[in-house]
């Protein structure tokens, strides 16, 4: 599975407005809902429920909120960028700037783990992260992500 198959340009937010976790989850949920059959409030609820198990802020300015929903028919990825950074209860207590959102069908078994691993691998690349952090538009973010598509 390639990221180009699961990332819709409409699911990218180039400038997140919120400065707190709950607001960012809502913004990202609204964006990714356009690429799924799920309602934004349902998406936000499942993501916040997952956050109660432990923060998806993995450190280094990155968070990967994720969840499973019955109304989601296939693995879907969204992206958000915060220029100022968001208080997100990250493992390293740093502000988060880069958000990859992952939604999977309730009955999916291992596909979400594979996608999480792929995203994590991408985010280990310094130039990739730097490119995303300095991107100015949805088109630019999409292009940066698609350039890495071949490596999956």
C-alpha positions in Angstrom: 0.0 0.0 0.0 1.4 3.3 -1.1 0.7 6.6 0.7 -0.6 8.0 -2.6 -3.4 5.5 -2.4 -4.6 6.6 1.0 -3.8 10.3 1.2 -6.4 12.7 -0.3 -5.3 16.3 -1.0 -8.6 17.4 0.7 -7.4 15.7 3.9 -4.4 18.1 4.2 -4.5 21.2 6.4 -1.6 23.5 5.6 -2.2 25.9 8.5 -3.8 24.5 11.6 -5.5 27.3 13.5 -5.9 25.7 16.9 -3.2 25.8 19.6 -4.5 22.9 21.7 -4.9 19.1 21.2 -8.8 19.0 21.1 -9.0 21.8 18.6 -6.4 20.2 16.3 -8.2 16.9 16.5 -11.4 18.6 15.4 -9.7 20.5 12.5 -8.1 17.3 11.2 -11.3 15.4 11.7 -13.2 17.9 9.5 -10.6 17.7 6.8 -10.3 13.9 6.6 -14.1 13.4 6.8 -14.2 14.7 3.2 -12.3 11.5 2.1 -14.4 9.1 4.2 -18.0 8.3 5.0 -17.4 9.2 8.6 -18.8 12.3 10.3 -16.2 14.7 11.7 -17.6 14.4 15.3 -17.4 10.6 15.2 -13.8 10.8 14.0 -12.9 13.4 16.7 -14.5 11.2 19.3 -12.6 8.1 18.4 -9.3 10.0 18.2 -9.8 11.6 21.6 -10.7 8.2 23.0 -7.4 6.8 21.7 -5.6 9.8 23.3 -6.9 8.7 26.7 -4.8 5.5 26.3 -1.6 7.6 25.9 -0.6 10.5 23.8 0.0 10.0 20.1 2.5 12.8 20.3 5.6 10.7 19.7 8.2 13.4 20.2 10.4 15.5 18.0 7.4 17.8 17.1 5.4 14.9 15.6 2.0 13.4 16.4 0.2 10.5 14.7 -3.4 10.5 16.0 -5.1 7.4 14.9 -8.3 5.3 15.3 -10.7 2.8 14.0 -14.3 3.4 12.9 -17.0 1.2 11.4 -18.0 4.0 8.9 -14.5 4.1 7.5 -14.3 1.7 4.5 -10.6 1.8 3.8 -7.4 3.0 5.4 -7.2 6.8 5.1 -4.5 9.3 5.9 -4.7 13.0 6.6 -2.0 15.6 7.4 -1.9 18.9 9.4 0.8 21.5 9.9 1.0 23.9 12.8 3.6 26.7 12.3 3.4 27.9 15.9 3.2 24.4 17.5 0.6 22.8 19.6 0.6 21.7 23.3 -0.2 18.0 22.7 1.1 16.1 25.8 3.9 14.7 23.7 6.3 12.1 25.1 9.1 14.7 25.1 6.8 17.6 26.3 7.7 19.6 23.1 5.2 21.4 20.9 3.9 19.5 17.9 4.1 20.9 14.4 3.6 17.8 12.1 0.4 15.7 12.4 -0.3 12.6 10.4 -3.8 11.3 11.0 -4.7 7.7 10.3 -8.2 6.2 10.2 -8.9 2.5 9.6 -12.0 0.3 9.4 -13.0 -1.2 12.7 -12.4 -4.7 11.4 -8.9 -4.1 9.9 -6.3 -6.2 11.5 -2.7 -5.3 10.5 -3.0 -2.7 7.8 -3.0 0.2 10.3 0.2 -1.1 11.9 1.9 -1.2 8.5 0.8 2.3 7.7 1.9 3.6 11.1 5.3 1.9 10.5 5.6 3.5 7.1 4.8 7.0 8.4 7.2 6.5 11.3 9.9 5.5 8.8 9.3 8.6 6.7 9.4 10.9 9.8 12.9 9.7 10.6 14.1 11.5 7.5 15.4 15.0 8.5 15.0 16.5 5.1 11.4 15.2 4.8 10.4 16.8 8.1 12.2 20.0 7.3 10.4 20.2 3.9 7.0 19.7 5.6 7.7 22.3 8.3 8.6 24.9 5.7 5.9 24.1 3.2 3.6 27.0 2.4 0.5 25.3 0.8 -1.5 22.1 0.5 -0.1 21.5 -2.9 3.5 21.8 -1.6 2.8 19.4 1.3 1.1 16.9 -1.0 4.1 17.0 -3.4 6.6 16.5 -0.6 4.7 13.5 0.6 4.2 12.0 -2.8 7.9 12.3 -3.6 8.5 9.8 -0.8 5.8 7.5 -2.2 8.3 5.3 -4.2 10.0 4.1 -1.0 7.1 2.1 0.3 
